[in-house]
């Protein structure tokens, strides 16, 4: 199917729209959509859903996301209805907008919009608002930039508050009502196909990662010889191991150093680069290619926590009990790079265990399960030094460790290549979807005469689920004061 432009165009003078078909109009938002300002009835506060935005659609939730704010008191909230376009005034430019599926209460930071007349199809304008070109255009109305930084100190998100008055000034296209319906049906059909493709590729990636994990589990607990005689390891989590292997506690294999080096810059201390939580969590290997955060440390901290070849670093805590003691391997000396707080530096004893084998062992489920059950906490889970030092590891002879390392690296490279290829296909399809939505809702491509098959309601529901998994857009309304 090849899409073609409309026969004739006219210039709108609006940067995000450019030229539109000659029979289309351009109107300010105030002429097309109303803002719903229905106040929540305090008497019904406990009987109405508290709504927030996630994955581009409004979903109900009784807990605040970023700020842990209680949603039990909804008296200051506004009411939205099914079919309203709901957007977060503070981060609409990064995709926090969607079509409400429920009647419920929304935070004062949200706007709810609905059509003024039958000329405006809310589903068409939902497509307009989900257009990333339009979302970027809204940034010119943003006031009061808030930069939210990650643990690494790098830019994470930008919040820009858009006032209701400025939003009403925004220029929107107005095709004929029949065209709006056809555009909506076409995009629902095509994006459902695209999202299905993306979801299938994501499932393939998940399967590849599971297969990779199985190879690591097998290699570090059973070795490479499928005919090797086994013996009980004496450790429930590890099970049987080859007869010539040992099961030993970490304290007999390596020294553990829990870091307390913070990310501050203090007068009188030595400038260093910090290997911090995010660096370890997101990378299997810590190398000089990583953009480390700058800080300072004392001479003693540098002596103890500067990274050496063969070191293993693990995360000491996590928001989830089953996502703890995530390891990374240091393959080379990194002068001036220091292990930061929330991490533990593990340095293997020479002649006892290879650092890279220890890293792979930490990555295996039989070893990791010991840390998952040892994690303690409520909102954040942590590991004591005793729990880490007391964990058991399968230990083959050093020569065999080298063979296992080489085998795992070879197989992991194959899986990484397959995952990278699938991720590249996903990126291309996301780019195509973005371009398609933009071209169609702005009239760059004519879909009036495209034959669109009927899409059943259950498929449209699946569309929302596919988009949720495909994009993972999360709206964090707690990042700013809702009354601002």
C-alpha positions in Angstrom: 0.0 0.0 0.0 1.5 3.3 -1.1 0.2 6.5 0.3 0.0 9.6 -1.8 -0.3 13.3 -1.0 -3.5 15.3 -1.4 -3.9 17.0 -4.8 -3.6 20.6 -3.5 -2.1 22.3 -0.4 -2.1 25.7 1.3 0.4 27.2 3.8 -0.8 27.5 7.4 2.0 29.6 8.8 2.0 27.2 11.7 5.4 25.6 12.2 4.3 22.2 13.3 1.6 21.9 10.6 3.3 23.5 7.6 1.1 23.0 4.5 -2.3 21.3 4.8 -4.9 20.2 2.2 -6.7 23.2 0.8 -10.1 22.1 2.1 -8.9 21.8 5.7 -9.1 24.6 8.2 -6.8 25.7 11.1 -8.4 26.7 14.4 -7.2 27.6 17.8 -7.7 24.8 20.3 -10.4 26.9 22.2 -12.6 26.8 19.1 -12.5 23.0 18.8 -12.1 21.6 22.3 -13.5 22.5 25.7 -11.6 22.1 29.0 -13.6 20.1 31.5 -13.6 21.8 34.9 -16.1 19.6 36.8 -15.2 19.5 40.4 -15.1 16.3 42.3 -18.0 15.9 44.8 -16.5 15.5 48.3 -19.4 13.2 49.2 -18.4 10.8 46.4 -14.7 11.0 47.0 -14.4 7.4 48.1 -16.5 6.1 45.3 -14.5 7.4 42.3 -11.4 6.2 40.7 -8.2 8.1 41.0 -6.7 8.4 37.5 -3.2 8.9 36.3 -1.5 8.6 33.0 0.7 5.7 32.0 1.6 4.2 28.6 -0.2 7.0 26.8 -3.6 6.2 28.2 -5.3 7.1 31.5 -5.4 4.2 34.0 -6.7 4.2 37.5 -4.3 4.2 40.4 -4.6 4.9 44.1 -1.0 5.7 44.7 1.1 8.6 43.6 4.0 7.6 41.3 7.0 9.9 41.9 6.2 11.5 45.2 4.5 8.7 47.1 1.5 11.0 47.6 -1.7 9.5 49.0 -4.7 9.5 46.7 -7.2 8.9 49.5 -8.2 12.5 49.6 -9.6 13.5 46.2 -11.5 16.6 47.2 -9.2 18.9 45.2 -9.4 16.8 42.1 -11.4 17.3 38.9 -13.6 14.8 37.2 -12.9 13.3 33.7 -15.2 11.2 31.6 -14.6 8.3 29.2 -13.4 9.7 25.9 -11.8 12.9 27.3 -8.3 13.7 26.2 -6.3 13.9 29.4 -2.9 15.5 29.5 -0.3 16.4 32.1 0.3 20.1 31.9 3.9 19.6 33.2 5.2 16.9 30.8 2.8 16.7 27.8 5.8 17.4 25.6 7.3 13.9 26.5 4.1 12.0 25.7 2.1 12.2 29.0 -1.3 12.4 27.2 -4.0 9.9 26.4 -7.7 9.2 25.9 -9.4 8.4 29.2 -11.1 5.0 29.4 -12.9 5.7 32.7 -14.9 8.2 34.7 -12.7 9.3 37.5 -10.8 12.0 39.4 -7.7 13.6 38.0 -5.1 15.7 39.7 -5.2 19.5 39.3 -2.0 19.2 37.3 -4.0 17.5 34.5 -6.3 19.0 31.8 -9.3 17.1 30.4 -10.5 18.2 26.9 -13.7 17.2 25.0 -15.2 18.3 21.7 -17.3 21.5 21.3 -19.5 20.0 18.6 -20.0 17.1 16.2 -17.4 18.6 13.9 -14.6 17.5 16.2 -13.9 13.8 16.5 -12.1 13.2 19.9 -10.3 10.1 18.5 -8.8 12.2 15.7 -7.6 14.8 18.1 -6.2 12.1 20.4 -4.0 11.1 17.4 -3.0 14.8 17.0 -2.0 15.0 20.6 0.0 11.8 20.4 2.0 13.1 17.5 5.5 13.7 18.7 6.0 16.6 16.3 3.0 18.4 17.9 4.3 17.5 21.4 7.6 19.1 20.7 5.9 22.2 19.3 4.1 22.6 22.6 7.5 23.3 24.2 7.3 26.9 23.0 4.5 27.5 25.5 6.4 25.8 28.3 7.2 27.9 31.4 9.4 27.0 34.3 11.8 24.3 33.2 12.5 21.6 35.8 15.5 19.3 35.2 15.3 16.0 36.9 18.6 14.2 37.2 19.3 10.5 37.6 21.7 9.0 40.2 24.5 9.4 37.6 23.9 13.2 37.5 22.8 13.1 33.9 19.7 14.7 32.4 16.8 12.4 32.7 13.6 14.3 32.0 12.4 17.9 31.4 9.2 19.2 32.9 7.6 22.2 31.3 4.3 23.6 32.6 1.8 24.7 30.0 -0.9 27.0 31.2 -4.5 26.5 30.2 -4.6 29.9 28.5 -1.6 29.1 26.4 -3.0 25.7 25.5 -6.1 27.3 24.2 -4.1 29.3 21.7 -2.5 26.3 20.1 -3.3 25.9 16.4 -5.0 22.6 15.4 -6.0 21.2 12.0 -9.7 20.7 11.2 -10.4 18.2 8.4 -14.0 17.4 7.4 -15.8 15.2 10.0 -15.8 12.2 7.6 -12.0 12.5 7.1 -11.4 12.6 10.8 -13.2 9.3 11.2 -11.3 7.8 8.3 -7.9 9.0 9.6 -8.7 7.5 13.0 -9.7 4.2 11.5 -6.7 4.0 9.3 -4.2 4.9 12.1 -5.9 2.4 14.5 -5.5 -0.3 11.9 -1.9 0.5 10.9 -0.6 1.2 14.4 -2.1 -2.0 15.7 -0.1 -3.9 13.0 3.1 -1.9 13.9 2.6 -2.5 17.7 2.0 -6.2 17.1 5.3 -6.4 15.2 7.0 -4.6 18.0 5.5 -6.8 20.7 6.6 -9.9 18.8 10.1 -8.6 18.6 10.1 -7.8 22.3 8.9 -11.3 23.0 11.8 -12.6 20.9 14.2 -10.4 22.9 12.8 -11.8 26.1 13.2 -15.4 24.9 16.8 -14.7 23.8 17.7 -13.2 27.2 16.1 -16.3 28.9 18.2 -18.6 26.8 21.3 -16.6 27.6 20.5 -16.8 31.3 20.1 -20.6 31.0 23.5 -20.9 29.4 25.1 -18.9 32.3 23.2 -20.9 34.9 24.2 -24.2 33.4 27.9 -23.3 32.7 28.7 -21.9 36.2 27.0 -24.7 38.2 27.5 -27.8 36.0 30.4 -26.9 33.7 30.8 -27.7 30.0 31.0 -31.5 30.2 27.5 -33.0 30.1 28.9 -36.4 31.2 30.7 -35.1 34.3 29.9 -37.0 37.5 28.0 -34.9 40.0 27.9 -34.6 43.7 25.6 -32.7 46.1 27.0 -29.2 46.7 25.5 -29.1 50.2 23.8 -25.8 49.2 20.1 -25.9 48.5 20.2 -23.1 45.9 23.1 -24.6 43.9 22.2 -28.2 43.9 24.6 -30.8 42.4 28.0 -29.7 41.0 30.8 -31.7 39.3 32.6 -34.0 41.6 35.9 -32.1 41.3 34.3 -28.7 42.1 33.9 -27.0 45.5 31.1 -24.9 47.0 32.7 -22.1 49.0 31.6 -19.0 50.8 32.6 -15.7 49.2 34.6 -14.7 52.2 37.1 -17.5 51.3 37.3 -16.3 47.7 37.5 -12.5 47.8 37.5 -9.4 49.9 34.3 -7.4 50.1 34.4 -3.6 50.5 31.1 -1.7 50.9 31.6 1.8 49.5 30.5 5.0 51.2 32.0 7.4 48.7 29.4 10.0 47.9 29.0 12.2 44.8 29.9 15.5 46.5 32.8 17.7 45.6 34.7 18.6 48.8 37.5 21.1 49.3 40.8 19.4 50.2 39.9 16.1 48.5 41.3 14.6 45.3 39.2 14.9 42.1 38.0 11.4 41.0 35.5 9.8 38.6 32.7 7.8 40.2 31.5 4.5 39.1 28.0 4.7 40.5 24.8 2.6 40.8 23.5 3.3 37.3 26.8 2.5 35.7 26.8 -0.9 37.3 23.1 -1.6 36.9 23.1 -0.9 33.2 26.5 -2.4 32.1 28.0 -5.9 32.3 31.5 -4.4 32.0 32.9 -1.2 33.5 35.3 0.4 31.1 36.8 3.7 30.3 34.2 4.3 27.6 31.6 5.0 30.3 30.9 8.7 31.0 31.6 8.7 34.8 30.4 11.4 37.1 33.0 13.7 38.6 33.4 14.1 42.3 36.1 14.1 45.0 37.4 11.5 47.5 40.0 11.2 50.2 43.3 9.5 49.6 42.3 6.6 51.7 39.0 6.1 49.8 41.0 6.1 46.6 43.4 3.5 47.9 40.5 1.2 49.0 38.0 1.8 46.2 39.9 2.6 43.0 39.0 0.0 40.4 41.5 -2.7 39.5 41.5 -5.3 36.7 39.5 -8.4 37.8 37.2 -6.5 40.3 33.5 -7.3 40.5 31.1 -4.6 41.6 27.5 -5.3 42.9 24.6 -3.2 43.8 23.9 -3.3 47.5 20.3 -2.3 47.4 17.2 -2.1 45.2 13.6 -1.1 45.1 12.7 -4.7 44.6 13.9 -7.8 46.6 14.4 -9.8 43.4 16.6 -7.3 41.7 19.5 -7.1 44.0 23.3 -7.8 43.9 23.4 -7.0 40.2 27.1 -7.4 39.2 29.4 -5.8 36.7 33.0 -6.8 35.8 36.1 -4.6 35.6 38.3 -6.0 32.9 41.1 -3.3 33.1 42.7 -1.0 35.5 40.8 2.3 35.7 43.0 4.9 37.3 41.1 7.6 39.1 37.8 5.8 38.9 36.3 5.0 42.3 33.5 2.7 43.4 30.7 4.9 44.7 28.1 4.4 47.5 25.2 2.0 47.2 27.8 -0.4 45.7 30.1 -3.0 47.0 33.6 -3.7 45.5 34.6 -7.4 45.5 38.3 -8.1 44.8 39.1 -11.9 44.2 42.0 -13.5 46.0 44.7 -14.4 43.5 44.8 -18.1 42.7 41.4 -18.8 44.2 38.9 -17.6 41.6 38.9 -15.6 38.3 37.1 -12.2 38.6 35.2 -12.8 35.4 34.0 -16.2 36.6 32.9 -14.7 39.8 31.0 -12.1 37.8 29.2 -14.8 35.8 28.5 -16.7 39.0 26.9 -13.6 40.6 24.8 -13.3 37.4 23.5 -16.9 37.7 20.1 -17.6 39.3 21.4 -20.3 41.7 23.8 -17.8 43.3 21.5 -14.7 42.9 18.7 -16.6 44.7 20.7 -16.5 47.9 20.8 -12.7 47.8 17.1 -12.4 46.9 16.1 -14.3 50.1 18.6 -12.4 52.2 17.4 -9.0 51.1 15.6 -7.0 53.9 13.6 -3.9 53.8 10.1 -2.4 53.1 10.2 0.3 50.4 13.9 -0.4 49.6 15.7 -3.6 50.0 19.3 -4.0 51.1 22.0 -6.7 51.8 24.2 -6.9 54.8 27.9 -7.5 54.3 27.4 -10.8 56.2 24.8 -12.0 53.7 27.1 -11.3 50.8 30.2 -12.8 52.4 28.3 -15.9 53.6 26.9 -16.7 50.1 28.1 -19.9 48.5 29.6 -20.1 45.0 30.4 -23.1 42.8 34.2 -23.1 42.3 35.8 -25.2 39.5 39.6 -25.4 39.0 41.2 -22.2 37.6 41.9 -23.7 34.2 38.3 -24.8 33.9 37.1 -21.4 35.0 38.9 -19.9 32.0 37.2 -22.4 29.6 33.8 -21.6 31.0 34.4 -17.9 30.7 35.4 -18.2 27.1 32.3 -20.4 26.3 29.9 -18.0 28.1 31.5 -15.0 26.3 31.1 -16.6 22.9 27.5 -17.6 23.5 26.6 -14.2 25.0 28.1 -12.4 22.0 25.8 -14.4 19.7 22.7 -13.6 21.8 23.8 -9.9 22.1 24.0 -9.7 18.3 20.6 -11.2 17.9 19.1 -8.9 20.5 20.8 -5.8 18.9 19.3 -6.8 15.5 15.8 -7.1 17.0 16.1 -3.8 18.9 17.2 -2.1 15.6 14.1 -3.4 13.9 12.0 -2.1 16.8 13.6 1.3 16.5 12.9 1.5 12.8 9.2 0.5 13.3 8.8 3.2 16.0 10.3 5.8 13.7 7.9 4.7 10.9 5.0 4.8 13.3 5.9 8.3 14.4 6.3 9.5 10.8 3.1 7.8 9.7 1.0 9.4 12.5 2.5 12.8 11.8 2.0 12.6 8.1 -1.6 11.4 8.2 -3.0 13.7 11.0 -1.4 16.8 9.3 -2.7 15.9 5.8 0.7 15.1 4.2 -0.7 11.8 3.1 -4.2 11.1 1.8 -6.0 8.1 3.3 -9.5 9.1 2.3 -9.8 6.3 -0.3 -7.8 3.6 1.6 -9.9 0.5 2.2 -9.6 -0.1 6.0 -10.8 -3.4 7.4 -13.1 -3.4 10.3 -11.1 -3.6 13.5 -12.9 -5.4 16.3 -13.1 -3.7 19.7 -11.0 -6.4 21.4 -8.2 -5.7 18.9 -8.3 -2.0 19.7 -7.9 -2.9 23.4 -5.0 -5.1 22.4 -3.6 -2.0 20.6 -3.5 -0.1 23.9 -1.6 -3.1 25.5 0.8 -3.3 22.6 1.5 0.4 22.8 2.0 0.1 26.6 4.6 -2.6 26.2 6.2 -1.0 23.1 6.8 2.4 24.5 6.7 2.2 28.3 5.7 5.8 28.7 5.3 6.6 32.4 3.8 9.8 33.7 5.4 11.0 36.9 3.1 13.6 38.3 4.9 13.6 41.7 8.0 15.3 40.2 6.5 18.7 40.7 4.1 20.3 43.2 0.6 19.7 41.8 -0.5 23.2 42.9 2.2 25.0 41.0 
